[in-house]
Amino acid sequence: MEPRSRSFYALAIFFGLFILFLYGPVITIGILSFQGPRGGLTFPMNGVSVHWFYDLFEKQAVGDIWGSFRRSFVLGLMVMVCTVVFSVMCGLAFRSRFRGSGLLFYLIITSLIIPSILISLGVGLIFNILDWEVHWSTSGMGSQLTWTLPFGILIMFAVFNRFDKSYEEAARDLGASWWQTIRFVVLPIIAPSLIGVALFGFTLSYDEFARTLLTSGSKNTLPLEIFGMTTNVTTPVLYALGTLTTVFSLIIILGFLLIAYLLRRRQERHGSDAGSGLV
């Protein structure tokens, strides 16, 4: 067997340091969240316990942890649904060139390079000028869609660029209407990709801070609540909250991946649903 070169080991060390840089802070917070009842916010550990996790479920003297969690979860679902629906619609629309399509595309992508805090400030100002209430479910959702929609649209562009139009032509030859073709042919085929767009939409919304900072109104989302807690909470309960939210995010991601995997396996066994709804 040919021995490995020095460059292999150098790159392996670099990759290991990169992984440590990515996940080191999360691992550190996870470890510190198991401090003993007399533990502090830094090392060394003062005992090991789950005291601070129990403390999370008691009435907090400061903050609204579970209320902000519910708001972030609901907002994430709202943004996810809107991202999936509008991304598919844009993907279908951009399959055919139309006047102004290039300009519209660049306008959509531009929101990704504008500083997030400016988006938040702009949306908040528009709502104040129009005398509308700034609320996490309206202005907050709108500002977050400027972040999630471009990602969803780019994914849909890639999906439809590889989509074989012969499936649609076959469905139309069998007498399918436009809607039947979309519903029973196109959507089942791209379903795993839709799961990916949904995952992007939910996770990007769930932990978004800057674009929600000036658009959430009087009720904080979870990232804003955690940020506020950093200024007045001096116990590892903050780390316990970070650990639980990280585990929750991983469960959500694994759930989406499992759904995508099951959809892919179903397609491999049965193909798409084409023809099941044709008369």
N, C-alpha and C positions, 0 to 999 in steps of 0.2 A: 504494500500500500504506500502510495506516495506521501511523504511527510507534508504537513501543512506549512505554508510559508509564514514568515514573520508578519506580513501584512494581515493575514487572517486573524492572528491573535491581537494585533493592534486594533483592528476593526471590531473584534469581539469585545475588547475592553471598552472601546468607545460606545458600543451599543449597550453594554451593561450600565455604563455611567448615564447614558440617555434614559434608560428605563428607570434608574434610580432617581434621576431628576424629575421624571414624570410622576412617579408613584411614591416617592419618598415622603413628601408632605402628607399625603393621605394615610400612609402607613404610620407615620409619627402621630398624627391626630388619633388614629385608631388605637394605638398603644396607650396614649395618655388618657383616653376616655375611660380606661380601666383603672385609674388611680384609686387608691383607698379613700375612705371618707375624709381623711385629713390631707389628702393630696392637693397639689397646686397645679399651675398651668405649665410647668416646666419639669424637666428631669432634674434630679433622680426621682424615680417612682417612690411614693410613700405608701407601700402596700398595694395589693391588687384586689379589686372588687368590682361589682356592677352597681355600686351605690348611686352613681351619677345617672345611670340609665333609669333607675327607679325614681330618682329625683325629677326626671323629665316629665313623668306622668303625674306628679303632684302639682298643686296649684302654684304657679310661678309668681314671684313677687314682681318681676319685671317681664315685659314682653307678652306677646300673644302667639306662642309657638304653634299650637295646633290650629288656631284660626288662620294663621298665615300659611300653614301647610295645606289646609283645605282650599284656600284661595289659589295657591300656586298649582295645586292638582287640577282644580276645575279650569283655571285659565289655560293650563297645558293641554287639556282635552279640547277646549274651544279652539285654541290655535292649531292644534293637530288636525282637527276636522276641516277647518278653513284652508289650511295649507294643502291637504290632500285634494280637496275638491277643486280649488283654484289652480293648483299645479297641473292636474289632469286636464282641466279646461284649456289652460294655456298651451300645454303640450299638444293637444288636438288642434288648437287654432294655428299654431306655428308650423304645423306640418305642411301647410300651403302658404306660400309667400303672399303677402298683401301689402298695400301701400302703407308705409310707415312702420312696418314690422321691425326693421332694423333699429330705428330710433326708439321704439317701444321697448325692445330688448335691452338696449343700453340704459334706458331710464330705470328698468327693473334692477339691473345689476349694480347701478350706481349706488343704491342704498347700502350695499355691502362695504363700500369704501368711505362713506360718510361717517365721521366719528359718532359713536352710539349716543353720546351725551347730547349731541346736537339734534339727533332725531327725537330724543326724549323732550328736549327743550322746545323744539318746533311743534311737536304734537300737542304738548301742554299749552303753548301759546295760542294755537289755533282753537282749542277747546275754550280757553278763557275769552278770546275775542268773540267767539260765537255764543258766549254765555252758556256753554254746556258744562255739566258737572264732570270734573276729572275723576275717573273711576277705573279701577283695575280691570273691570270687565268690558270697558268701552275704549277709552283712550289707551289703557295699558295693553289691551289686545291689539289695537291698531298699530302701536309702536313696535310690538313684537313681531307682527306679520311682516314688517319691513325687513326683518332679519331672517325669518323662516321661509318666506315665500321664494326669494331668489334661489335658495338652496334646493327647494322642492322643484322649482321650474327647471333648473339646470339638470337635475336628475331625470326629470321627465323628457327633456330634450335628448339626453343620451339614450334613454329607453326607446323612444320613438324613432330615433335615427337607426336603430338596429332592428326595428319591428318589420317583420315580413308582411307586406301588404297583400300577399296572395291569400292569406287567411280571410281577410275582409272580402276580397273579390269572390272567393268560393262561397262565403255566406250570402253575398248578394245574388250570386248565380242560383242559390237555393231558394231565393225569394225573401230573404231577410230584409227588413227595413233598416234605415240608418241606426235607429235606436236599438233594435235587436242585435245588430252587428256590434255596436259598442258594448251592450250589456252582456251578451252571451259569447262573444269572441274576444274583443279587445281587453276588457276589464279582467276576465279570468286569466288571460295570458300575462298581463302586467301586474297581477295581484301581489307577487312577492316584492316587486319594486315599490308598490304602494305602501307596503309595510315599512320599507326603508324610509320613504318620505314621511310616514306617520311617526316613525321613531325620531327622525331629525326634528320634526315639528314639536313633538312633546318635550324632548330633552333640551332643545335650545330654549324653549319657553320656560321650562321648569327652573332652570338655573340662571335666567337672564337678570342682570342687575342694572346696567347703565340705561338701557332703553325703557326700564320701568321706573327709574328713580323719580322722575318728575311727572309721571303719568298714572300712578297708582292711586292717587287721592289720599284720603285719610287712613286707608286700610293697607297695610304692608303685605307684600308677598313674602315667601320664605327667605329668599336671598336678602331682601331689604331688612327683614326682621333679624336675621343673623348678623348683618352688618351693624344694626343698632345695638345688638346685645354685646358686641365686642367692646363697646365704650363703657358698659356698666356691669357686665357680668365677669367676675373674677374667679370662677370655679370651673372645674372640668366638665360641668354640665353642658357647656358650649361645645366641647369636643364630643361628648356623647350624642348631642344633636347632629353634629357633622357626620359621625359614624353611621347613625341610623338613616340619615338622608342619603348617604353614599350607598348603603346596602339597598335602600328602596330604589335608587336609580339603577343599580345593577339588576335588581329583580325585574324592573320594567324592561330593561334592554334585553335580558334573557327571554322574557315573555314574548317580545316582538320577534326575536330571532327564532324562537320555537314556532311561532305562528307562520313565519316565512318558510321555515323548513317543512312544516306540515303541508303548506300550500304547494311547495315545489314537489314534494313526494306525491301529492294527489294528482298534480299535472302529469307527472311521469307515469302514473298508473292509468289514468283515465283521459288524459288530454284536457283541452279546455271544455267549457260547457256549450260549445258551439252546437247549435241544432236542437238543444234541449227545450228552447222556448219558441221554436219556429213552428208555424202552422202550415 
